[in-house]
Structure formats: structure tokens, C-alpha cells
């Protein structure tokens, strides 16, 4: 089964949606799924240097005070906590994510895109890391045991820009105007960080089309059981 995920690393609902998807896959019992992350920049005009803090950007966007901006995200923080995430909005800065997305495309060939996405989102939402800084991006690359020198070359170039353009085109064709947006087997879609049961239900629907069955998850140590005419006492 293939799942395409349109998201941005600085989108608070994208991280929540990622958690819901992964939890749903575990609950539904499917293995060997192909998950492909698609680039979708929610704020492509974000400054690449001297970017404002999250609260400053939010206050400017909605013409409110910093205190009012803090109140605006309380609901998001509560929703994140429901899936085990604890956002540190006070440390967060807005970030231009073009470089991060290009590097993500490179990690995909090594099967590391999901792990890369997790490390970037955790760094941004929990630790306030700047996702436009090469230093942080290369630190993540090192954590994934990938070639730092090759990654430096990508960051210094425009490599994988065409792949980002392709993702933008696909998003337009699908009518994706907000993220996260999930596409299952090119047939079913989920818009936003929906409750877990929505993901589980959609997984089962897509699995039926893909012709796959969930695996049985074994719990317990098997000590209280009988087999071959004998019972463990």
C-alpha cells in the first residue's frame, strides 16, 4: 500500500497528523507500507535570515498582540499533547523550508525520509531549531549515518528543485490547498490531522483495494497456554 503525505516541517498539524498516521498503522496491523513525503511549503515567503519568532510572525499575520498570539495556539498545543507531542512555541522561529525539503528528497533514496522528517519536526517543535540553518540540517544527516559531504553539496546547490516543483504540481492537480494531506493508494484522501479512527478506517479501505491483509500482533509471553496435549503449569 502506498501513502503519499503532503506536509511541511513547520506545520504544527503536520506533525500531529504524522503521529496519528503512524499510530493508526500500528493499530490496524499493516506492515511493509510505502510512505512518501511530498513537499508543500506553507510559508514560502518566510525570510531566510533574521526570521521572526513564531509568536511575532503570528501576531503580524493576524494583527494581534503577542499575548493574543500565545492564546491562539493553546488549542493546537492541547491537540498535540493528545498524541504525545509537547510543542515549545516560545522557542520556535519561523523557518524557510526549501533547503530542508530538497535534502529530504535526497534522503528518500536511502529509505531515510521518514526518520529525517521526524528529526526535523522534533527539532523544530520541541527544541526551537532553525530548519534553514545548514548546521542543524547536517547534524540530522549525521544522526542518520548519511554522507555529510554529499549533503553539503546539495545544500550549496539547487539540486532536487525539480522534484519540489513536481510536488507542487501534483498538489495543484489534487486540489491540495492546506496540509497535512494524505493520499492512500491514489484513491482515498484525508485532509488535516483527523482523529485516529479516521486514519484506521481509511487504511482498511485502501488495504482492500491493494489486496493486503493486516498481520496479527502477538501480546503476552505464552506461558499460560496449552499445546500438544500439555499445559504449562
Secondary structure, 3 states (H helix, E strand, C coil): CEEEEEECCCCHHHHHHHHHHHHHHHHHCCCCCEEEEEECCCCCCCCCCCCCEHHHHHHHHHCCCHHHHHHHCHHHHHHHHHCCCCCCHHHCECCCCHHHHHHHHHHHCCCCHHHHHHHHHHHHHHHCCCCCCHHHHHHHHHHCCCCHHHHHHHHCCCCCHHHHHHHHHHHHHHCCCCCCEEEECCCEEEECCCCHHHHHHHHHHHHHHHCCCCCCCCCCCCCCCEECCEECC
